[in-house]
Amino acid sequence: MKIKTLLLLIIFSLLINFSIKAQNKDSIAVMKSATDFVTAFNNFNWTTFRASFTDDATIFYPFWDQASRIEGRQELDTVWLTIFPEFVDTKNTRKLHINPKDLKIQLYGQTAIVTFHLGDGVNRLSRRTLVMIKEENHWKIAHLHASSISKNKN
């Protein structure tokens, strides 16, 4: 009986150790994908930026004139290229300064939720949520939710 219990404890600890290592590996891969996305966005690198999304991705933008859900590759392409014509600027003269703060990654099997803030947090704060899925060993954005709030000055 003691041998079976000991054997079960050993197997259980090995499974936990394996699971932790797999999660750590996925956390690193998710962080790299999220970083690649932000870097591509900052530099208006359309090819890398576009490849960050799944073909059926959805987005909620923080802008009133883009208040509806954007769905699928074609709509995403059209809206991004309208909002940021810099993506098609062959001279690549403009750079953004997106600097995520308070980044958190939550892993749920083949799905990850990445949340972070943008802005100074004093007068304005923007929130971003990336729902990422593992597709052919690459983490891609299946949904991006963007919202912004500002201090009410009554």
DALIN-V482955 format. One record per residue. N is the residue number from 0. SS is DSSP state (H for helix, E for strand, - for the rest). PHI is phi in radians with two decimals (none if undefined). D_FIRST is the distance of its C-alpha to the first C-alpha in Angstrom with 2 decimals. Layout:
n/ss/phi/d_first
N/SS/PHI/D_FIRST
N/SS/PHI/D_FIRST
This chain:
n/ss/phi/d_first
0/-/none/0.00
1/H/-1.14/3.80
2/H/-1.15/5.44
3/H/-1.09/5.23
4/H/-1.11/6.33
5/H/-1.09/8.64
6/H/-1.08/9.87
7/H/-1.10/10.66
8/H/-1.12/12.43
9/H/-1.13/14.33
10/H/-1.08/15.42
11/H/-1.07/16.42
12/H/-1.17/18.42
13/H/-1.14/20.07
14/H/-1.12/21.10
15/H/-1.10/22.56
16/H/-1.07/24.34
17/H/-1.10/25.74
18/H/-1.09/26.87
19/H/-1.10/28.60
20/H/-1.12/30.35
21/H/-1.13/31.50
22/H/-1.12/32.82
23/H/-1.09/34.55
24/H/-1.09/36.16
25/H/-1.17/37.34
26/H/-1.03/38.61
27/H/-1.13/40.70
28/H/-1.16/42.01
29/H/-1.12/42.91
30/H/-1.04/44.67
31/H/-1.12/46.60
32/H/-1.11/47.68
33/H/-1.14/48.79
34/H/-1.14/50.64
35/H/-1.07/52.30
36/H/-1.08/53.43
37/H/-1.12/54.96
38/H/-1.09/56.60
39/H/-1.09/58.09
40/H/-1.14/59.33
41/H/-1.00/60.88
42/-/-1.71/62.65
43/-/0.90/63.53
44/-/-1.52/61.84
45/H/-1.04/61.99
46/H/-1.07/60.08
47/H/-1.21/56.94
48/H/-1.02/57.28
49/H/-1.09/57.59
50/H/-1.22/54.66
51/-/-1.27/52.45
52/E/-1.84/52.53
53/E/-1.30/51.09
54/E/-1.15/53.79
55/E/-1.90/53.14
56/E/-1.05/52.77
57/E/-2.17/54.22
58/E/-2.47/55.86
59/E/-1.94/57.15
60/-/-1.45/59.83
61/-/-1.53/60.98
62/-/-1.79/64.63
63/H/-1.06/66.57
64/H/-1.28/68.39
65/H/-2.18/65.05
66/-/-1.25/63.55
67/-/-1.48/62.13
68/-/-1.25/58.91
69/E/-1.72/59.52
70/E/-2.28/57.64
71/H/1.41/57.22
72/H/-0.96/58.46
73/H/-1.12/62.17
74/H/-1.13/62.41
75/H/-1.04/60.46
76/H/-1.02/62.76
77/H/-1.05/65.89
78/H/-1.20/65.00
79/H/-1.05/63.77
80/H/-1.24/66.89
81/H/-1.39/69.05
82/H/-1.19/67.50
83/-/-2.14/67.29
84/H/-1.10/70.09
85/H/-1.05/69.18
86/H/-1.08/66.57
87/H/-1.81/69.50
88/-/-1.32/71.45
89/-/-1.15/71.79
90/-/-1.45/72.85
91/-/0.84/69.71
92/-/-1.49/71.76
93/-/-1.95/69.63
94/-/-2.24/66.20
95/-/-1.60/64.06
96/-/-2.27/62.19
97/-/-1.35/59.00
98/-/-2.28/56.69
99/-/-1.06/53.41
100/E/-2.16/52.19
101/E/0.97/48.93
102/E/-1.24/47.15
103/E/-2.36/43.73
104/E/-2.05/41.44
105/E/-2.11/38.81
106/E/-1.82/36.66
107/E/-2.38/35.37
108/-/1.14/34.19
109/-/-1.61/37.46
110/E/-2.20/39.59
111/E/-2.33/40.72
112/E/-1.99/42.94
113/E/-2.03/45.21
114/E/-2.14/47.34
115/E/-2.81/50.02
116/E/-1.96/53.34
117/E/-2.25/56.77
118/-/1.71/59.83
119/-/-1.44/60.61
120/-/1.30/58.81
121/-/-1.75/61.88
122/-/-1.85/64.33
123/E/-2.60/62.49
124/E/-2.51/58.92
125/E/-1.97/57.71
126/E/-2.04/54.21
127/E/-2.30/52.65
128/E/-2.26/49.56
129/E/-1.94/48.52
130/E/-1.72/46.04
131/E/-1.98/44.92
132/E/-2.20/43.10
133/E/-1.56/41.77
134/E/-2.11/44.11
135/-/0.88/43.74
136/-/1.13/41.94
137/E/-2.16/44.70
138/E/-1.55/44.56
139/E/-2.22/47.62
140/E/-1.41/49.11
141/E/-1.66/48.85
142/E/-2.67/50.43
143/E/-2.12/52.41
144/E/-2.03/53.32
145/E/-2.08/56.02
146/E/-2.46/57.44
147/E/-2.40/59.74
148/E/-2.30/60.76
149/E/-2.34/63.57
150/-/-1.13/64.53
151/-/-1.33/66.74
152/-/-1.88/70.07
153/-/-1.51/71.79
